[in-house]
Amino acid sequence: MTTHAQELDRYRSQNKKSREYYDRAEKILPLGVSSNFRTYEPYPIYIERAQGSKMWDVDGREYTDFSMTFGALMVGHAHPVMVKALGEAAGQGTLYGMPHDREIRAAELIGERFLLEQVRFTNSGSESTMHALRLARAFTGRDKVLKFEGGYHGGHDTVLVSVKPPKAKVGSQRHPKPLPVGHGIPDGSVENTLVAQWNDIESVRAILQRNENEVAAVILEPVMMNVGVMPPRDGFIQELRVLCDEYGTLLIFDEVKTGAKLAWGGAQEWFKVKADMVCLAKAIGGGLPLGAFGASREIMNEIAQHRSFHAGTYASNPLATTACKVALESILVKDAFVKTRKLGDALAEGHAKILKKHGLPYCAVNVGSNGTVFWRKTPPTNYREWLDQDFDMFWRYWHMNLNRGVIPQAQCYDEQWTVSVQHTEKDVDHMLAVFDEICREIA
Ligand SMILES: Cc1ncc(COP(=O)(O)O)c(C=O)c1O
C-alpha cells in the first residue's frame, strides 16, 4: 500500500520540470497560475500540448484528460476540423470591431439550439451571467436576484455570494444566510442577492413571498456542477418554472456548463423546461473564449433600446465565433450526444462497480457525459450534504490518478469529469483500470 505522502513524493519526482516552471511562475503570477481554480498542492503540472483526449506536460508525461478544461472542451483537444477552420480564419484577421458574417451564423445556431429569439455574445461565462442579471433587473425594474446555496455563476459581485460558505455560518436550512466570497464585495451588493436551498421548493417560495415584487430573477445551474454533479430532484425545475411565473420573476438557466454538453439543446432539452434567459460559454466556444446570453426579443429589447448596457471590444471575435460555428454545425451534432452519454454512463457504472468490489463507502454519479465520485456513502442532494465528505480522500485520489497518467476530472473535489466527442472506450477503460488500482490501494 502507498500512503498519500508516498504518492506526493512520487508526484514530485515525476514532475521536476513542472516544479521549475512553478518556481518561475510563482514569482510573477500569484500562486503560479492565472486562475485560482488551477492551483493545487504541492504545485500543478504545466502543460506543453494537447490533442484528442490527451495532454502532455513539460516533463513529457502523457495524461488521459477527463477535465477537458473544466468541461469547456466538449469538442476535445485540437479537433482536426476545428484546427483547419481556425487556421483559415486567423488568416482573415482576428478582430474587426465591426459586425461580420460569422457572428450572425453563430447567433442563429445558438438561437435555434437553445430556443432563444435573440442572442448577444460575451467572452466568458462570468460576463454572460453578469449581463443576463443586469438585463433581468432592467426588464423587471427589480433589484434583487435569487441564487442557490453552493451555486457558482462566475466572478462578479452579484453572484459571488454563498458559493462555498463555511458550515458554521450558513444559517438555517430553509433560509440560508447570504455570505460574500472573500473580501471586496460591498454589503450593498450582498443585500440584493438572496439565497435559497437547492431541491427545496418551499425555501424558494418563502423567499419570493417575503420579497414580493422585488426579485428580478432566479438564476440556477439546472444540474449543479460546482458541487460535483448534483441533479435536481424530480419535478424541482418544473416547480421553479411555475413559481417564477407566479411571482413575475425571470427564470435564468446558467448553462455555462450544461449548454451543448448535457444534451444537444442543453438543460432545457434535458428537463423539457423553457427558461426566460439562458447564459452560455464553455462548450459553445469550441475551445476559444466565447460566451453568450439570450432571451425573447421582448427582453432583449432592453438592450436594443439602450436601456440595459451591453458592449465589448472582443464580443463576437471572428476567431471565437468561427469556433462556435464549427463546434455547433459540425462537431457537437445530435449523434455526438448519444456517444458521449453512453461513455459517461459506462464511466459512472464502472466506478460504482469498482467501489462496491473493494467495499468502499463512496458513490459515483453522472448525468450524461458529466460525472464524479462523491466521498460519502450516498449522493448529496444539497450543498450542506455535499460538505459532509472525506475531502482528504479526494486529494489522495487526485495525486494517485496524476501519478498514473489520468486527469480524472477538473482539479478540486467540487468539479466533475467530462466525456468529450474525442474520448473513446479505450480512454474509459484506462480511467477505470487506474481507479481499480487506486481503490485496491485505499481499501
Ligand atoms: C455554471 C458556471 N457559470 C459561470 C461560470 C463562469 O464562467 P467563466 O469561467 O468562463 O467566467 C462557470 C465557470 O466555471 C460556471 O461553471
The ligand as a MOL file (V3000), in Angstrom:
LIG
                    3D

  0  0  0     0  0            999 V3000
M  V30 BEGIN CTAB
M  V30 COUNTS 16 16 0 0 0
M  V30 BEGIN ATOM
M  V30 1 C -22.0690 27.4120 -14.0230 0
M  V30 2 C -20.9990 28.4130 -14.2990 0
M  V30 3 N -21.3330 29.6840 -14.5230 0
M  V30 4 C -20.4040 30.6230 -14.7960 0
M  V30 5 C -19.0790 30.2950 -14.8260 0
M  V30 6 C -18.0560 31.3510 -15.1200 0
M  V30 7 O -17.5050 31.1260 -16.3820 0
M  V30 8 P -16.0810 31.7220 -16.7670 0
M  V30 9 O -15.0550 30.9860 -16.0020 0
M  V30 10 O -15.9880 31.4890 -18.2600 0
M  V30 11 O -16.1130 33.1800 -16.4450 0
M  V30 12 C -18.6770 28.9810 -14.5880 0
M  V30 13 C -17.2550 28.6020 -14.6210 0
M  V30 14 O -16.8650 27.5060 -14.3300 0
M  V30 15 C -19.6640 28.0140 -14.3180 0
M  V30 16 O -19.3380 26.7530 -14.0640 0
M  V30 END ATOM
M  V30 BEGIN BOND
M  V30 1 1 1 2
M  V30 2 1 2 3
M  V30 3 2 2 15
M  V30 4 2 3 4
M  V30 5 1 4 5
M  V30 6 1 5 6
M  V30 7 2 5 12
M  V30 8 1 6 7
M  V30 9 1 7 8
M  V30 10 2 8 9
M  V30 11 1 8 10
M  V30 12 1 8 11
M  V30 13 1 12 13
M  V30 14 1 12 15
M  V30 15 2 13 14
M  V30 16 1 15 16
M  V30 END BOND
M  V30 END CTAB
M  END
